[in-house]
Structures are given as structure tokens and as C-alpha cells.
Amino acid sequence: MIIKRIGIFLFACVLLLSCLLLSACDSENRSDTFTANGIEAYDPNVIFTTFHSDLDSTLALFPEKNTAKRGFVSYQARISSSLLDIDGYIKLICHYEEDDFKGEVKRLSELSQELTSNEESVTKTALLNETSYAYPAYVTMDNAFDKYEYALIPENDTTIIYIYLSYPDADTIRELAPYMKTDQNAYKQEAGEGFSIYHHSFDGGKSWVEADDLIGLAPELSAERSR
């Protein structure tokens, strides 16, 4: 009788484990998609609040809402979330008056993030990349865990194109081709450490420190983005 009860108990455990595994697989395959279009839908804080744990970015590259409204041309966002990560893109195009344009270029050039671990600290700043894209770009992420974040600044113009990419696939690369790297084979490289102002390793890649805003929502960011 005892052996029979043990057998029933083990069978129940195996059945429960199987159900849990099936549920996990189903959740991984199922995704929820966030989409937004138009200036009224533009709000980086909404995206950050919803996906901050998977964005690997505070979206600091993107302008606050009032600035974007003054120069708005177009905005699209499509982000799908699954059990493991997110994929998709954010694209904002603004054509500014001269003063707003100069202010935005200055802000982008000064984007930085201080990262600390114990008694060590480092300040990482946006990089100016003049070779990888069709236009000069201020880059805050480049193939950092398969994510990209940059602002393109066409020459002899006051337009700025802000881009965020997560796991860009063939469809995204084709859709955003004018704003992607000119060598699209670069996106076939394995995701790696890359470059990010939001992450740093103080021990040669064994562990990574994230920007504080990625760990918990920063009240000052939330207030600024909602203006």
C-alpha cells in the first residue's frame, strides 16, 4: 500500500511538472504587442514604464514631449514582449526650427550615464559615429545585447531621426532601411557586449552594472517625460 501511494505521488509530481513546462513554453511563444502612431501617441515614459526591465535603455536619447511636438514629422513604435525579452522598434522624426535643433544636438552630444560598483565608477557618453550610417549619428547603444539606440542628423538640414531597435529582424531592417547601418550584414553578427551608456562591466565581462533608472523607475525621468 505504501509503495502504491509513493507511486501515485510521483506520478502526480511528474504530471504537475509537465503542466508547468507546457505553460512556460506557451507563454514564451505568446507575445503582446504595443503599437503607437502619431504625435498624440508619442510618450517615451509610457514605453519605459511598460518595458523598462527589458529595454536595456532609459530612452534618454528621445526628446521630451513638448520639444517633439514643435518639430514633429512622424512617429511609429511597435514592440512585442515575450517571456524572455522584447523585439521591435521606435522611430521618431522631427524637423526643428534652428534654436530647437541646436538645443537638441547639444543635448544629444552631452548624453552621459554614471555607473558605479562598490567604490568604482565610470561615466559613459554618447558616441558620434560618422561612418556606419548614411548620416552622422549620436549612439547610445550599438549591438548591446542585440539592441541599438541612436539619433541620425542629416547634414545641411535641421531634421533629427531618433531610433531604438531590439533584435532587428529582416522585416524591420527592410522597413527602416534608410535609417539602418549602410552595411546591413552588421546585424547578422551575434549579439554581444557592444556599446551602451547604460551598462558597464568592472570585471571584464563576468557581470554587468546597469543604470539605476533601469532597476527602478526614476521619479525625475517620469516627471520630465510627462510634461
N, C-alpha and C positions, 0 to 999 in steps of 0.2 A: 504493500500500500504506500509506504514512504517513497519507494522508488518511482511509483506511478505519479505521485504528487510532484516529485522533483522533475519528472519528465514533462508534466503539464506546465510547470513553472518555467522551465527552459524554453518550451515551445512558445509560451506567451511572451517571453523576453525577445525571442527571435522575431516574432510577429510584430511586436512594438517597434523594434529597431528597423525592420523593413519599412514600416509605415513612415517612420521619421525620415529615412533616407529618401523615400519616394517624394515626400513632401518637400524636402530640401531641393531635390532635383527639379521639381515642378516650379518652385519659387525662383530657381536660377534661370529657368527657361522663360518665365513670365516676366515682362517688364512693363513699367509705367512710363509714359512719355509726356513730357512737359513741352508745350509749344507756345510761342508768343510772336506776335507781329504788330508792327506799328508803334508810333511814339507813345501812345497812351499805355501800351503794354510794357514799355521799357522801364525796368526797375531791377537793377543788379541785386538789390537787397533781397528780393523775393527768391531769386535763383540761389543766392548764397545761403539764405535761411533754409531753403528746401534741400540743397545738395551739399552743404559745406563740408560734410565729412568725407565726400568723395571727389570734390572739385580739385583738391590739392592746390587751391588758389583762393585768395580773398577777393578776387576780381578787382583789385586795386587799380588795374590798368584802365578800367572803364570809367567814363566821366560821371559826375553826379547828374541827376535827372534834369535839373534846370539848364545846365550847360548843354546837355544833349538836345534838349528841346529847341534851343536857339539855333542850332545848326543841323537839325535833323534832316536826313535824306531817306534812310531806310533802316529797319531793324528786324532781324529774324533770330529766333532761338528755338532749338529743338534738342532736348536732352532726354535720353532714355535711361532709366535706372533699373538695375537688376540686383540680385543678391550680392554680387561681388563688386560691382563698380558701375560707372556711368559711361555713356558714349554720346556723342553729338557735338553741337557747336553753338556758338553765339557770334553773331555778326552785326555790328553797328557801324553805319556810315554817316558821318557828319561833315557838312560843308560850312565852315565857320566864317564869321566876319574876322577881320585881321586881328583885332585885340583878343578875341576868344581863341583864335588859332595860336597866337604866340603864347598865350597863357597855358593852353593845353600842351604844346610842345615842351614848354618849360617844366610843367608838372610831370610829363612822361619821362623827361631826361633826368629828373630828380627822384624817381620812384626808388625806394630802398626798403629794406627789411632787416632789422637787427635780430639775430638768432643767438640764443645763449644756451650753454650746457654747463652746469656746475659753475666753475669760475672762468670758463672760456666764453668768448663771444666773437661774432663776426657780423659785419654789415654788408649785405649783398645789394647791388644796384642793378637797375635795368641796363641791358647791353644795347648799344647801337650797332645793328647789323646792316651793312650796306651791300652785301653780296648775295645773300641767299634768296632774296625775294625780288620782285620786279621793281620795288620801291624801297627806300631806306625804311628800316623798322626798328622800333624800340621793343626789345624782347624781355619778357619777364619769366617765361618758361619755354624751353626748347627740348622736346623729347624727354621731359622729366616724367617718368612713369607713364609714358605714352600720351602726354598732354603738352599742349602748346598754347602760349598766350603772347600776343604781340600787337603792336599798333603800326600800321603802314602809313607813311607820309609821302604821297606823290610829290615830286618836285614841281616847282612853279605852280603850286596850287595851294589852297587853304582847306583841303579835304583831309580827313583822318579816317582810316578804316581800322576798327578795333575787332580783333578776332580771338576767340577762345575755342580750342579743339580738344576733344577727348577721344582717343582711339579712332582717328580718322580712317574711314573705310573708303573703298573705291567710289562709292556714290557721293560721299562728302567731298572727296578730292576733286571729282568731276564738277560738282555743283559750285564749289568755291575756287575753281582753278585759277582765276586771275589774282586771287589773294593768297595762294599757297606758294610754297617754295618752287622756284623755277625748275629745280631738279626733283621731280616727284618721286624718284627712286629713294630719296632720303626717307620717305615714310615707310619704306619696306624694311628698314633697319629694326632690329629688336629694340623694344622699349628698354631704356637704361636709366642711369642716373641723370644724364643730360645736364641741363642747366635750369635752375629755378631760384628765384629770390626768396621763395617761401620755405625752402628746405636746405639743410646743410648737415654733413656728416663730420663729426670731430674725431672719428676713429677709423678713417679710411674705408668707409662704406659698410661697416658692420651694423651701425644703427643710424637713424636719421632724426634730427630735431626739426619740428615743424614750427611755423609761425604761430604765436599764441592765438591769433584770430581763427586759426583752423581748428584749434582744440575746443574753443567755446566762442560763441558769438560775442564780438566786441561791441559794447553799447555805443561807443562813439562812431563806429562804422555804420551801425544800424540807424543812428540818428541822422548822419550825413546823407546816407543814400535815400532816405525817405523824404527829403526836402522837396 
